[in-house]
Structure formats: structure tokens, C-alpha cells
Amino acid sequence: MIFLIFIIIPIVEIIIFINVGNAIGVWRTIFIILITALIGIFLVRRRGLSLLFNAQQNMSEGMMPTEEIKGGIFLLISGLLLITPGFFTDCVGFAVFLKPVQNFIALRAKNYFVSRTRRY
């Protein structure tokens, strides 16, 4: 499954690059890719500092920073996708950056793992 993802995603990105490059030009396409990477870096850095501050505050109050840990995992995934050149990965990266999408994915993952552990 992961092998297919590593083959399919680059093919999708190449197709999108070719179509966008033909529509708006090569230099504009490269410019858009660079701008989205810079915006992604800015957003990840800003959210990362906020998560770190909140985690430290929760720990100083004796609470486990579970939401911050979950947010940090999603932030890592989002950051990697946003830094990777491509329109598809940027769209997925920006989506994963959003809290409602994170909550949806976390709930699905939790349900999946709970159902898998109950079988055994």
C-alpha cells in the first residue's frame, strides 16, 4: 500500500505540474510552488511555537499535553507535505493543517485501532 502511494503521488504531481505549467507558464508555476512552501513554513512555525507554549503551560499545571502532542503529529505531517514541491501535496498539507480535518482523521484512526484491538 505505501509502495503504491510513493508511486502514485509523484505521477499525480507530474501530471498537475504539466497541466498548470502549460496553462500559466513554467515560471509562474515555480513561483506558486515556492510561495506555498514559504507560507507553509510560516504557518507550521507559528503553530509549532503555539503548541510548544501550550504544552509547557499544561505540564507546569500538572496536565498531560495530549492535544498538543496530537497537534504536533499533525503539524509534522502537514509541514512535510507543504515543504514537498507539488500542488496535490500542498492541498493535502493545508487540509491537514486545519483543526476540523485533524479531528476527523484522529477520530477515524481511533475507531480503526479500537476495532482492531477488540478482535484480538
Sequence and secondary structure as in RCSB ss.txt:
>XXXX:A:sequence
MIFLIFIIIPIVEIIIFINVGNAIGVWRTIFIILITALIGIFLVRRRGLSLLFNAQQNMSEGMMPTEEIKGGIFL
LISGLLLITPGFFTDCVGFAVFLKPVQNFIALRAKNYFVSRTRRY
>XXXX:A:secstr
 HHHHHHHHHHHHHHHHHHHHHHH HHHHHHHHHHHHHHHHHHHHHHHHHHHHHHHHHHHTT   HHHHHHHHHH
HHHHHHHHSSSHHHHHHHHHHHSHHHHHHHHHHHHHHHHHHHHH 
